[in-house]
Amino acid sequence: MMEKINATLEGYFVLLGFSNWPHLEVILFVVILMFYLMTLIGNLFIIILSYVDAHLHTPMYFFLSNLSFLDLCYTTSSIPQLLINLWGPEKNISYNGCMIQLYFVLALGSTECVLLVVMSYDRYAAVCRPLHYTVLMHPRFCHLLAVASWVSGFTNSALHSFLTFWVPLCGHRQVDHFFCEVPALLRLSCIDTHANELTLMITSSIFVLIPLILILSSMSTTGLQKVFGTCGSHLMVVSLFFIPAMCIYLLPSSGSSQDQGKFIALFYTVVTPSLNPLIYTLRNKDVRGAVKRLMGSWSLW
């Protein structure tokens, strides 16, 4: 445990990020900043519009607002630190900052897995049980599902954060990633971490594979035409989130795949949250109507 104490006293880690490609760092900074701003603007737009327009006070937009708020928190937990590291020569993050980042990135990612299942159930009830939809998706039940999503995600993260930071380090402080994540930190350990890796594999299966199976099962029962007609946007978001997550947490890792893993992680932490607002609102009659009503109310002023 002396190495663990030394790392704590020294007080920082070095996030190597994309330092192997220094010529790409300026380009990545500009691209990531643009996607981050798109994420902030798009998701804030959905949250505000869903709140101010009474026509959008439905279970679908309640869960979509939760997803937008989740994406805002998810990107903000890692992207500002990444932008700082890309902009300057210093790539340090404090020990406490690394602990906090690990906890929230994992918590919010786990929460999104469960929330996407909940949203799939909402679409299933709307398509397959339209006459019972208002009973099935009662507001109190919707709030309960949302709370369960957040609680399960943060509980899962608490387990992994505790297990990860309890592992003694070997005096290394260089994390081969652009944010603090469990697999990258376990590589710094000087003891056998198979128990941690097995726990990560089991919980990843619970939060990635099982939700994906439930989502696909709920959509398959609605029929192919209804899936792409009514649930196409949700299916696209599910694919953009779950496929990269499976590549990171469920496929065996190797030294050569580590650099590829960074770009895969960059996709689902930066690109996917910025696309979600466009995917859910593009060609959406409800949203277009809400925007027109909002602009009409502004013109009256």
NORFENNOR-V102093 format. One line per field, one symbol per residue. ss: DSSP state (h for helix, s for strand, l for the rest). phi: phi as a letter, one per 30 degrees, with the letter a starting at -180 (. if undefined). psi: psi as a letter, one per 40 degrees, with the letter a starting at -180 (. if undefined). A space follows every 50 residues. Layout:
BEGIN
ss: ???
phi: ???
psi: ???
END
This chain:
BEGIN
ss: lhhhhhhhhhlsssslllhhhhhhhhhhhhhhhhhhhhhhhhhhhhhhhh hhlhhhllhhhhhhhhhhhhhhhhhhllhhhhhhhhhllllssshhhhhh hhhhhhhhhhhhhhhhhhhhhhhhhhhhlhhhhhhhllhhhhhhhhhhhh hhhhhhhhhhhhhhhlllsllllssllllllhhhhhllsllllhhhhhhh hhhhhhhhhhhhhhhhhhhhlllhhhhhhhlhhhhhhhhhhhhhhhhhhl llllllhhhhhhhhhhhhhhhhhhhhhhhhhlllhhhhhhhhhhhhhhhh l
phi: .dddddddddiabcddhcddbedcddddeddddddddddddddddddddd ddcddcdbeedddddddddddddddddbdedddddddcddbdbdeddddd deddddddddddeddddddddddddddcbddcddddcdeddddddddddd dddddeddddddddddddccidbccdacadbdeddddddcbdcddddddd ddddddccddedddddddddddjdddeddccedddddeddcdddddddcc ddcbddddddddddddddccdedddeddddcdhcdddddddddddddddd d
psi: edddddddddeiihhdbfeegdeedddddddddddddddddddddddddd ddhdeegiddddddddddddddddddeddddddddddidhfihidddddd ddddddddddddddddddddddddddddfddeddddfidddddddddddd ddddddddddddddeehiifeiehhgieihidddddeeieihfddddddd ddddddedddddddddddddeeidddddddeddddddddddddddddded ihiiddeddddddddddeddddddddddddehfhdddddddddddddddd .
END
